[in-house]
């Protein structure tokens, strides 16, 4: 088992400059139910819904979110079937939303959604109704309180980032606190300074034990690390890079199955194959075997001789006798009339199978017999040999009843 490659240095994502410019979504399973969570990258505002009806349910939730908070520029998600379906792609394209997919078995590329999933799971425990129902007071009060809780670094809550003021919840606050903040620009600068301090600390931590890997190109042969199954660290799959994307992502066509997968550079290792795979053949490759007079719809002519460039001359002694075949090893005798050259015949193994040969077997005595002298008479047509009809063998056995059976033993009912 080959060791895993080191992690790549962190790549900063596109930072949002206003609320709900970039959102991320993910599905998760909790207490036997499936849920969908959507998180805003700018304010960390969470939205959670029960997962239902597959892609149609996802589109319904996204449509309500776009109508309430505005159309985002980018949606980040993993490659789940609900996100990569045709109707979901068509919906995002019609609304003008760029869809960014994370790599397979690499949740760190969709880290904001994973953090939102972890937070919502804590809120769901002991707060949902019967059957995982979210439309209950306990859960709605819990998520309202979370949206109104300031961040430990920025000191700003998701509600302040979106509305510019706290939203009213069950915890009483001083009068006048619900008014918009008078120094909103100062709060924005303070938020940027706090985030800069956090990012610097996290960047130093994420930089440890990392190393840059050489980039790959389209057409490179790579080995793929599993990341799933009973042997997640084995490099037992191979493929070819067919597309290069941002954030160290590569689209790979897996050998054997031919399926398309998106992988991070960390889980790909370039190698040189022992031999290059054969080029795929098509019907166009076989057309060059056809003679010029034969079209593509007709099968190519097949050769009926098995000797190496030895001409065969039929000799008919009499109309009633079968023709005798003589093989001439001397150069052909020049004739008065020119003979049209016979086009070279070829054989393609993929267009049609070779028909069985009809050339008669030539005995050594016939090969040694001399060739008769050429005459000025016109050549006579070859007479086909007469073959006697094949007589079918029929049995002369007469079917008789067994000797132990008599008429007395037959009982009529």
N, C-alpha and C positions, 0 to 999 in steps of 0.2 A: 504494500500500500504506500503510494507516494505521499510525502508530506504536503500539507496545504500551503498555498502561497500567502505571503503577508498581506495585510489589509492595505488598501490604497489610502493616501492622504485625503482628508475630507475636501469635498468640493462645495463651495457655498452656493446655495440655490438662489433663484431670482427672488429678491426681497420685495414684498408688497409695500406700496406707498399709501394705500388707503384700504379701509375695511372691505372685505369680500372681493378683493381683486384676484387673489389666488386661494382656492379652496382645495381640500383633500378629503377623500371618502374611503371607507373601508367597511367590510362586513365582519361581524364577530358572532360567536355562539356563547350564550350564557344561560344556564339553568334550563337547558332543553329548548331554548328559543333562539331564533336568528334575528339580529338587529343590524341596522344601517346607521352609521355615524358620519356626519359631515362636520368638518372643523375649518374655521377661517384662520389662515396663516397670520394675518395682521393682528387680530384681537383675541385669538383662541376661543372664539364663540362657538360652542358646540350645539349641534342639532342631531337628535336621535329619533329614529322611527323604527317600527316593526318591519322586518323584511317580508315581503309577500309579492306574489305574481312575477317573480324574476325580474327581467329587464323592464317590463311594463311598470312594475311597482317602483323601480329605481327612477324611471323617467318621470313618474308622477311626483316623487319627492323632489327631484331636481327642478321640475317646473315650478313648484310652489316656492322653492328656495330662491330661484331667479326672480320670480315676481315680487317677493318680499324684500330681498336684500340687494337686488341688482344682478346683472349678468356678469359673471367673473371672466377674467381673461384666460385662466388656466385651471384645469381640474386634474389633480394628481390621484392616481389609484394604482392598485396592482392589476395583474392580468386575469382577474376573475371572469367567469363566463358572462355575468351580468354587464360588466364594463366593456367587454370586447365584442358584444353581439352587434349585429348589423343595425338593428333599430336604435341602439344607444349611440353608435357612431353617427348615424344619420341625424339623430336629435341634436347632439352636440355640434355637428357641422352646421345645421340650420340656425342654431343660436349663436354661432361664431365663437365657440369655446374651444380652446386648444386642449387636447387630452394627452397628458404625459403619463406613460406606463412605467412602473418600477420593474427592476430585473427579477427574474425567477429566483425564488429562495433567497432573496436579499431584502429583508424588510427594512433595513436601514435606509434604503433609498426613499421609502415612504414613511419616514420616522414621525412626522407630525401627526399623521393619521394613527399610527400605532400608539403614540402618547395619548391621543384623544380616546382611543379604544380602552386603554388602561384606566383613564379617569372615569369614563361612563360605566365601566364594569363595577367600579367602587360605588357609584351612585345607584346602580340597579339592585345591588344586594339589599334585601329586606325593605325595598321601597316600591316594588312593582306589585300589581294586583294579581288576581287569579289568572293563570295561564299566561303570565308574562305581560299583562296589560299595562301600558304606560300612561293611560288616561286616568290616573288616580292622583289624589291630592299629595300624597307623600312624595311621589317621584317628581311631580311638577314643582313642588316647593323646594326639593333638594337641588334640582337643576337651576331654578331661579336664584337660589343662594350662591351656587357656584358661579353663575354669570355676574354676580355682584361682588365677588371676592377679589380683592386686589392681588396682583402678582407680587411675589416676595422680592423681586429685583426692581421691576419698573414701578411698583406701587400703584399700578393702574389696573382696574378690573376690565373684563371684556365689555361691560356695559359702558364704561367711561370711554373706552377706545371707539365705540360705535356711536353712542349718543352724546358724548361730551359731558355726561352727568351720571350719577348712580340711578338705578331704577328702584322703585319702591318694592320692598319685600316685607317679610314678617318681623324683621329686626328694626326697631325704631331708631331714627337718627335725628340730629338737630334740625330745627327748621331752617329753611333756606339752602340746604345741601342738595336739593333736587334741581336747583337752578344750574344752567350751564356754567362751566368753569370760566372765570373771567380771564384767566391767563392760559388759554388753551395752547398757544404756541410755546409757552414756557414748559408746559407739561409734555408737549411733543419732543422738545429738545431734551428734557430730562429722561424721557423714555428711550430716546436714541442713545444717550450716554450710558444708561443702565444696560441696554442690550449690547452695546459695544464691549462693556466690561465682561458681561457673561460670555460673549462669543470668544473673546480673547482667552479666557480661562478654559473654555471647552475646546478651543482649537489646540492649545498646548497639550491637553489630555488626549485628544484624538490623534495627534501627530506621533505619539509614542508607538514604537514597534511597527512603523509603516514604511513602505518603500514603493517608489514609482516603478511601474512595469512598462516595458516598451509597448507602444500602441500596435494594434493589429490592422491589417488591410483586408479589403474585399478579396476573397479567393484563398485566404490562408487556411490551412488545415489545422484544426485545434482539437485538443482533448477537453472534455467537459467533466467537471466534478459533479457528482450526483446531487449532494445536499439534501436528498430525501431518501426514504427507504431504510433498509436494514444496514446498508453500507454507505453512509452519506459522504464519506471522504474518498471513495474510490474514483479513479479517473478511467472508467470503463466505457465511456461513450466518446464518439468522435463526430466531427461535423466540419462544415465549411462556412466561413464568414461570408454573408451575402449583403450585409448592410452595417454601417458604422453610425452610431448615434451619439448624442451628448451624454455627459456624466458617466463616461466609461461603459456605455452600453453597446452591445453588439448583437445583431440578429444572426442566428446560426441555424443552418439546415442540418439536422441530425442525420447521420448516415444510417441506412437501413430503413427506418420508418419514413424518412423524408419530411418529418414535421418541423415547423418553424418555432423557435424558442428565443426569448430575449434573456441574455446572460450578462452579468457584470464581468469586468475584466479580471477580477480576482479569481473567478472560477473557470477561466479559460487558459490553456497552455498550448502554445504553438509547437508543432512538430513537423518533421519532414517525412512524408510517407515513403515506404520502401520502394514502391512502384506507383507510377501514376495510373489512375483508373482509366480504362478504355473509354474512348469517345462513344457516345450513344449513337447507334445507327438508326437510320430512318429509311423510308421508301425511296427518298431522293438519292441515297447512296447506292441503291441497287439499279437505278435507271441507267447508270453508265455501263452496265453489263449488257444492255440491250443493243442489238445491231441497229444501224440507221433506218432500215426498212420496217422495223417492228415498233409498234406504238406501245405506250405504257399500259393500255388496257388488255393487250394480248400477251400471252405467255411467251417467253423467248424460245427460239428454236433450239432443239437439243441435238447433239451430235450422235450419230448412230454407229460410229466406228470406234473401236477401242485400240487401234493400232496407231503408231506414231507416224503420221504423214505418209502412209502407204496407200496409194490409190487402188481401188477395187474395181475390176471391169467384169461385168456380167457377160457370159457367153451363152447364147441360146442356140443349141445345135439343131433342134427341130421344135415345131410348135407343140407337140404332144409331150415332150420330155421336160423335166425340171431343169432350170438353168444351172450351169456350172460356174463357179466363182473362181477366178484366177487372180492372183496378186502379182503385180509387176514390180520388180525391184529396179528395173532400168528406167531411164528418163522417158517421159511420154513422147510418142511420135507426133511430129508436127502435122497438122491437118490444114486443109485448104481454108475452111471456114474458121474464123476466130471464135474461140469459146469464151463466154462471159466469165470473168473471175468470180469465184464463190466467195461471198463475204465471210470473214472470220466469225465463227460461232462461239459464243461464250455461254457461260452457265452461272446463274445467280442462285446461291443457296437459300435465299430468303423469299424470292418471288414465287417459285413453284418447284415442287419436287421433281427430280429427274425421272422421266418415264422409263419403264423397262425397255431394254435394248431389244430390237427386232433383227439384228444382224445375224445371219446364220453362222454357225460355228465352222471355221475353216480348218480342214484337216491338213496334216503335213504333206499328203500326196498331192492335194490340190495346189498347195503352195509351190511344189517342185515342178508342176506341169508347165510346159512352155506356153507363151501367149500366142494365139493365132495371129496370122498376118492381117494387117489392116486392109480393108477393101474400100473401093470408092462408092459403094452403095450406101444409101441412107441408113442410119442406125435403126434397127428394129426395136419396138417397145419391149420392155421386159415382161415376160410371162410369169404371172404369179403361180407358184407351185400349187397343184391340186392336193388338197388334204381330204382324206376319207373321213366321213362323219364318225364321231365317237359313239360307239354302241354302249348303251347303259346296261350294266349287269343286273339281271333280275333273279330273284330267288325262285327256285322250283319247288320249294317246300310247300306242302299242302297242310293247312291247319286242320288238325283232327282233335276230337274231344279226348280227354284222358280215358285210359282203359278202365280205371276203377269206377267211372261214372256210367250208369245205365239209365235207361228210361224209367225204371222203378224208383230210382233215387230222386228224381225230379218231382217235387211236390208243388202243385199249382194251388195258389191261394185265391 
